Amino acid sequence: MLFRTKDYPTVFLSYDEPNCEENYEHLRKICPNYVYRVHGVKGSDTAHKEVAKLSTTQNVIVVDADNFVKPDFFTTTFV
C-alpha cells in the first residue's frame, strides 16, 4: 500500500507548547491541504479522539505542536 501524504487530512495537535503558533503557521504554509487544529484538549487520549472526529478518511496525519515539519514531507510517498 502506498501512503501519499497529500491524500490525507492533516491535523495539528497542540496544548501549551511554547512555539506551537509558529509551528502551526509554518505547517499551514507548506501543507497542500487544509490543516485542521485540535488545541487545548486536556489528556493525550482525549485529544486524539478529537483528531479522529475531524478525519474524513480512515487515516490522518497528526502533527504534534512541538514538531517543525520539513517542507518536502508533503511530497513524500511511503511504501
N, CA and C atoms as a LAMMPS dump frame, in Angstrom:
ITEM: TIMESTEP
0
ITEM: NUMBER OF ATOMS
237
ITEM: BOX BOUNDS ff ff ff
-5.0000000000000000e+02 5.0000000000000000e+02
-5.0000000000000000e+02 5.0000000000000000e+02
-5.0000000000000000e+02 5.0000000000000000e+02
ITEM: ATOMS id mol type element x y z
1 1 1 N 0.842 -1.189 0
2 1 2 C 0 0 0
3 1 3 C 0.882 1.246 0
4 2 1 N 0.559 2.174 -0.862
5 2 2 C 1.268 3.443 -0.885
6 2 3 C 0.537 4.449 -0.008
7 3 1 N 1.309 5.202 0.718
8 3 2 C 0.751 6.253 1.575
9 3 3 C 1.294 7.574 1.057
10 4 1 N 0.445 8.303 0.351
11 4 2 C 0.821 9.616 -0.174
12 4 3 C 0.319 10.669 0.806
13 5 1 N 1.223 11.4 1.384
14 5 2 C 0.86 12.355 2.43
15 5 3 C -0.176 13.376 1.963
16 6 1 N -0.138 13.742 0.694
17 6 2 C -1.077 14.747 0.194
18 6 3 C -2.512 14.234 0.102
19 7 1 N -2.698 12.91 0.23
20 7 2 C -4.022 12.305 0.106
21 7 3 C -4.816 12.254 1.412
22 8 1 N -4.227 12.711 2.501
23 8 2 C -4.866 12.569 3.806
24 8 3 C -4.991 13.911 4.517
25 9 1 N -6.008 14.046 5.341
26 9 2 C -6.128 15.279 6.12
27 9 3 C -5.001 15.384 7.139
28 10 1 N -4.621 16.607 7.425
29 10 2 C -3.567 16.873 8.396
30 10 3 C -4.18 17.611 9.573
31 11 1 N -3.856 17.136 10.769
32 11 2 C -4.363 17.764 11.995
33 11 3 C -3.179 18.172 12.854
34 12 1 N -3.169 19.424 13.248
35 12 2 C -2.14 19.96 14.137
36 12 3 C -2.668 19.855 15.558
37 13 1 N -1.95 19.147 16.404
38 13 2 C -2.384 18.853 17.77
39 13 3 C -1.532 19.651 18.75
40 14 1 N -2.171 20.597 19.458
41 14 2 C -1.413 21.451 20.376
42 14 3 C -2.129 21.593 21.708
43 15 1 N -1.324 21.919 22.716
44 15 2 C -1.886 22.177 24.039
45 15 3 C -1.319 23.503 24.551
46 16 1 N -0.085 23.458 25.077
47 16 2 C 0.536 24.701 25.54
48 16 3 C 2.023 24.749 25.205
49 17 1 N 2.403 24.134 24.087
50 17 2 C 3.806 24.132 23.679
51 17 3 C 4.267 25.569 23.406
52 18 1 N 5.5 25.896 23.805
53 18 2 C 5.973 27.283 23.695
54 18 3 C 5.965 27.844 22.272
55 19 1 N 6.261 27.039 21.281
56 19 2 C 6.325 27.556 19.915
57 19 3 C 5.237 26.959 19.021
58 20 1 N 4.094 26.632 19.598
59 20 2 C 3.031 25.987 18.817
60 20 3 C 2.47 26.912 17.734
61 21 1 N 2.352 28.187 18
62 21 2 C 1.793 29.099 16.995
63 21 3 C 2.715 29.211 15.786
64 22 1 N 4.002 29.327 16.043
65 22 2 C 4.995 29.408 14.956
66 22 3 C 4.967 28.121 14.118
67 23 1 N 4.943 26.978 14.781
68 23 2 C 4.932 25.702 14.063
69 23 3 C 3.632 25.498 13.292
70 24 1 N 2.521 25.965 13.834
71 24 2 C 1.232 25.868 13.152
72 24 3 C 1.228 26.72 11.875
73 25 1 N 1.707 27.934 11.976
74 25 2 C 1.749 28.811 10.796
75 25 3 C 2.676 28.237 9.721
76 26 1 N 3.792 27.681 10.139
77 26 2 C 4.714 27.049 9.189
78 26 3 C 4.016 25.887 8.484
79 27 1 N 3.329 25.048 9.234
80 27 2 C 2.626 23.899 8.655
81 27 3 C 1.572 24.359 7.657
82 28 1 N 0.83 25.382 7.992
83 28 2 C -0.206 25.893 7.089
84 28 3 C 0.379 26.365 5.765
85 29 1 N 1.595 26.884 5.801
86 29 2 C 2.239 27.375 4.575
87 29 3 C 2.715 26.241 3.669
88 30 1 N 3.115 25.109 4.242
89 30 2 C 3.701 24.042 3.425
90 30 3 C 2.744 22.902 3.122
91 31 1 N 1.633 22.82 3.811
92 31 2 C 0.699 21.716 3.61
93 31 3 C -0.199 22.008 2.41
94 32 1 N -0.306 21.055 1.461
95 32 2 C -1.117 21.3 0.272
96 32 3 C -2.627 21.302 0.548
97 33 1 N -3.045 20.718 1.647
98 33 2 C -4.459 20.65 2.018
99 33 3 C -4.729 21.564 3.203
100 34 1 N -5.998 21.706 3.517
101 34 2 C -6.385 22.443 4.713
102 34 3 C -5.823 21.739 5.95
103 35 1 N -5.347 22.506 6.92
104 35 2 C -4.833 21.943 8.169
105 35 3 C -5.869 22.166 9.259
106 36 1 N -6.375 21.077 9.809
107 36 2 C -7.284 21.157 10.949
108 36 3 C -6.45 21.35 12.204
109 37 1 N -7.077 21.826 13.265
110 37 2 C -6.332 22.021 14.511
111 37 3 C -7.173 21.581 15.698
112 38 1 N -6.533 20.834 16.57
113 38 2 C -7.104 20.483 17.864
114 38 3 C -6.192 21.157 18.887
115 39 1 N -6.744 22.065 19.676
116 39 2 C -5.918 22.839 20.604
117 39 3 C -6.559 22.889 21.989
118 40 1 N -5.725 22.691 22.996
119 40 2 C -6.156 22.891 24.369
120 40 3 C -6.969 21.768 24.979
121 41 1 N -6.991 20.615 24.348
122 41 2 C -7.736 19.486 24.903
123 41 3 C -6.842 18.769 25.902
124 42 1 N -7.317 18.638 27.12
125 42 2 C -6.526 18.024 28.18
126 42 3 C -6.535 16.508 28.036
127 43 1 N -5.341 15.916 28.083
128 43 2 C -5.207 14.467 28.014
129 43 3 C -4.938 13.997 26.592
130 44 1 N -3.893 13.239 26.424
131 44 2 C -3.491 12.764 25.1
132 44 3 C -4.569 11.916 24.442
133 45 1 N -5.147 11 25.189
134 45 2 C -6.169 10.123 24.634
135 45 3 C -7.385 10.923 24.165
136 46 1 N -7.837 11.846 24.983
137 46 2 C -8.984 12.682 24.638
138 46 3 C -8.671 13.556 23.419
139 47 1 N -7.466 14.103 23.363
140 47 2 C -7.072 14.94 22.229
141 47 3 C -7.057 14.135 20.931
142 48 1 N -6.54 12.915 20.984
143 48 2 C -6.505 12.083 19.783
144 48 3 C -7.911 11.641 19.357
145 49 1 N -8.804 11.503 20.285
146 49 2 C -10.2 11.206 19.925
147 49 3 C -10.821 12.39 19.185
148 50 1 N -10.456 13.594 19.568
149 50 2 C -10.925 14.785 18.867
150 50 3 C -10.358 14.826 17.445
151 51 1 N -9.108 14.407 17.301
152 51 2 C -8.493 14.316 15.973
153 51 3 C -9.3 13.361 15.105
154 52 1 N -9.651 12.203 15.647
155 52 2 C -10.399 11.195 14.891
156 52 3 C -11.748 11.73 14.428
157 53 1 N -12.378 12.564 15.225
158 53 2 C -13.672 13.144 14.845
159 53 3 C -13.554 14.042 13.618
160 54 1 N -12.391 14.668 13.44
161 54 2 C -12.199 15.586 12.318
162 54 3 C -11.87 14.874 11.014
163 55 1 N -11.404 13.67 11.108
164 55 2 C -10.935 12.965 9.918
165 55 3 C -12.081 12.56 9.012
166 56 1 N -11.883 12.78 7.73
167 56 2 C -12.853 12.366 6.718
168 56 3 C -12.382 11.107 6
169 57 1 N -11.25 10.578 6.411
170 57 2 C -10.673 9.376 5.811
171 57 3 C -10.318 8.393 6.92
172 58 1 N -9.956 7.186 6.526
173 58 2 C -9.586 6.168 7.513
174 58 3 C -8.268 6.508 8.203
175 59 1 N -7.375 7.18 7.481
176 59 2 C -6.078 7.586 8.028
177 59 3 C -5.998 9.099 8.098
178 60 1 N -5.144 9.573 8.962
179 60 2 C -4.955 11.011 9.143
180 60 3 C -3.495 11.253 9.512
181 61 1 N -2.984 12.402 9.146
182 61 2 C -1.636 12.793 9.547
183 61 3 C -1.773 13.695 10.757
184 62 1 N -1.125 13.321 11.85
185 62 2 C -1.149 14.129 13.068
186 62 3 C 0.227 14.744 13.251
187 63 1 N 0.246 16.054 13.412
188 63 2 C 1.493 16.769 13.668
189 63 3 C 1.405 17.336 15.078
190 64 1 N 2.263 16.851 15.954
191 64 2 C 2.31 17.392 17.308
192 64 3 C 2.936 18.783 17.272
193 65 1 N 2.472 19.662 18.124
194 65 2 C 2.837 21.072 18.085
195 65 3 C 4.308 21.357 18.319
196 66 1 N 5.019 20.451 18.942
197 66 2 C 6.442 20.706 19.166
198 66 3 C 7.306 20.235 17.997
199 67 1 N 6.667 19.891 16.878
200 67 2 C 7.392 19.458 15.677
201 67 3 C 7.353 20.527 14.601
202 68 1 N 8.494 20.697 13.931
203 68 2 C 8.634 21.613 12.811
204 68 3 C 8.787 20.74 11.568
205 69 1 N 7.762 20.692 10.734
206 69 2 C 7.71 19.77 9.603
207 69 3 C 8.584 20.27 8.452
208 70 1 N 9.37 19.362 7.903
209 70 2 C 10.21 19.703 6.751
210 70 3 C 9.319 19.897 5.527
211 71 1 N 9.617 20.88 4.7
212 71 2 C 8.777 21.18 3.533
213 71 3 C 8.588 20.009 2.569
214 72 1 N 9.544 19.137 2.45
215 72 2 C 9.425 18.023 1.496
216 72 3 C 8.538 16.878 2.02
217 73 1 N 8.066 16.959 3.237
218 73 2 C 7.233 15.892 3.792
219 73 3 C 5.981 15.664 2.942
220 74 1 N 5.37 16.727 2.473
221 74 2 C 4.11 16.593 1.741
222 74 3 C 4.282 16.215 0.274
223 75 1 N 5.506 15.965 -0.137
224 75 2 C 5.747 15.433 -1.47
225 75 3 C 6.27 13.998 -1.375
226 76 1 N 6.204 13.441 -0.188
227 76 2 C 6.731 12.107 0.073
228 76 3 C 5.659 11.039 -0.079
229 77 1 N 6.056 9.894 -0.614
230 77 2 C 5.193 8.716 -0.686
231 77 3 C 5.873 7.616 0.11
232 78 1 N 5.145 7.029 1.036
233 78 2 C 5.694 5.936 1.848
234 78 3 C 5.157 4.614 1.325
235 79 1 N 6.009 3.623 1.314
236 79 2 C 5.623 2.304 0.819
237 79 3 C 5.388 1.382 1.989
